[in-house]
Amino acid sequence: MSLESAKQNKGFLIPLAAIIIVGVAILAAAISRFTSQSSQASVLEGISIQAFYAAESGANVAMNQLMFNVDDRSIADANCDALSGRVVNFSTAGLQVCQAIISCSRSNIVGSPQSFYTISSGGTCGSGDIFARRIIEVSSFM
């Protein structure tokens, strides 16, 4: 190899190395961003599941207060009226950052001795950017 051809090839690998370094840096940044978004999605999914269970627990509390040891429709009607707007705060493990807001509505069919009740329970968990709300409706009659 002559001295002249060695001078022509001098520095050939520097641009190639720069391109490889930039490419690896872009790939690392993309992987980092994907990992960050994936972990935030996992947290949001967990909070959403907690909100669902908070709503379900609120509906169970409401049904218990509405119908437990009630033999008379007028008592159930009064219980339904008392339930509306009730807030249930949870202290159980897994639901400490959650609450359920309950509402109850009733309707009567003319000429029927029955009342139909619809309980709506909205479970909310989290705060700020990490927040979820789920609503469950339960119906019953007496």
Secondary structure, DSSP 8 states (H G I E B T S, - for coil): --HHHHHHHTTSHHHHHHHHHHHHHHHHHHHHHHHHHHHHHHHHHHHHHHHHHHHHHHHHHHHHHHHTT---HHHHHHHHHHHTTEEEE--STT-TTEEEEEEEEEEE-TT-S-EEEEEEEEEEEEETTEEEEEEEEEEEE-
